[in-house]
Amino acid sequence: MVVRGKGAPITSCKTVTLGESEYLPDEREVRHIVTQDAEGPVEWATEPIAQYAHQECVKAGAEAVLPTIEDRFDSPVKNVNTEVQFDDDGDSGARIVVKYTVWTQTWERAVKSTPNIDFDDLVAVTPQSVQTTIELVGEKYSCDVPVFIRTTDASLL
């Protein structure tokens, strides 16, 4: 089941560094590692700075969701984490997904671990969206990303 968060939207700000990526100002692109092995980078790719910044903006927004949920519950949550999802083009259709995971033991189907919060309560406090502003290579970029909650059943073998 996937539902949209019903809690008040949040905002976040972050300065993002390129790390091992390289900004190419004349092309307004970012060159980044696609694959690497033990000896270092094997394959590089470039993409427009606006697309790269949007992806980083969404990731920065996702970092703010779980601490907000924990603040709203006034305690740490168990078996709940976040992930970022993008459509195939890596730009449009971005969303943040809060995963509510119930772990079971396969051969017994016995529940081994569940979140320490009720799913409906999680939906009520999870932000509807995150509006994030990042600073990257001296420029500001903003995004507004919806937040969804998904139940997940995971099995331990």
N, C-alpha and C positions, 0 to 999 in steps of 0.2 A: 504494500500500500504506500502511495506517495501523496502527501498533502502539503499545502503551503503553510508556512509559519503564520501564526496569528498575533504574535507579540509586536510591540512597537518597533518600528524600523530603527536602525542604528547608523552611526557615521564612524568612519575611521580615517586616519591619516598615517602615512608612512613614507619615509625616504627609502628608495630602492636603489641598491647598487647593482652593477652589471656582473660582478663576480668574474668568472672566466669569459664572459661574453665581451664583445667589443663594439662600441658605437662608431659608425661610419658617418660622420656629419655631412659630408658632401652628398651622399646618397640618401641620407635620413633613414638608415637601416641599422639593424643590430645583427652582428655575426655571432652565432652561438654554436656550441657543440651539440651535435645530434647523437653521435656514438663515440665511445672511447674504449680503449683496452688498458691493460696494465702499463703500457708505455705512454699513454696519453691520448689526445684526441685522434680519432680516425676519420670522422666525417663532420663537416661544418655546414651550416645553412645560414642564409640571411633572410630577414623579413622586415617589412616597414616598421619604423619605430612606433607608429601609432598602434599597430597590431600587437607588437611585443609589449608595449605599455599597458594596453587593455588587459592582456593576459596576466601581467604582473599585478595590475590593479585588482582584478578579480581574486587572485590568490591572497593579496593583502587583506581584502575584505573578509575572506574565509577565515583568516587567522583571528579575526575579532569575534566570530560567532560563538565558539565554545566558551570563551571566558565570559561573554555576555550571558549565556544560558546559565553558567555556574553562578554568576552574580545574582541572577534573578531567582535561582533556587537557594541561594545563600549557602551552597555546599558543592563540593566536587561531584561530578556525575560519572557513572561507571557504564562501560559498554556503549558509549555514545561518542562519535567522532565526526569529523567533517571531511568532505572531499569537494573538489571543483570539477565541474563537467562543462565541456565546450562542444559546440557542434563541430562538424568536420572541418570547417574553415578556420577554426581556432579563434574566431572573433565573435560572431553573432551567437545568440542562443546560450550565452554563458549562464550558469546557475551554480549555487552552492547547495550541497545536499548534506543534511545532518543524518547520519546513519544510526539507527536505534537497533542494536544487535542482540539477539537472543542466541546463546550458544547451547547446542545440544550434543550429547554423545551418541554417535550414529548407531552403534550396535544395541544400545539400550533405549534410544530415543528419550533418555532422561535429560531434563533441562539441567544444565551445569552452571549457567551464569546468565543472569538477566540484568538489564539496567536497573539502577536503584531509584528510578523515577517512573511514573506512569506515563504511557505514550500520550494520552490526551493532555496531561499537564505539560509535557514537552512541547506539544504543538502550541499550547496557549502562550508559552514564554519565548519560543523561538521567534527571532525577528522576521517580519514579513520580507524585509530587504536590508541590504547594506549599501550605504552610499559611501564610497571610498575615494579619497584623493591621494595620489602618490606623487612624489617628486622623483624624477628620473632624468639624468643628464641635464640638470638645471631647468627642466620644464615640468609643469604640473599637468597631470592627467586625472580625469575623474570617471567613475562608472557607478551605476546603480544596478545592483544584482539581486534577483529574487532568491529567497531561501526556502527550500523544501525539506521535509522530513520523510525518510523512507525506512520502513521496517525491514530488517534483514534477519533471516535465520541462517546461522552458520553451524556447521557440524565439526565436531572433533572426532578424529578416528582413533 
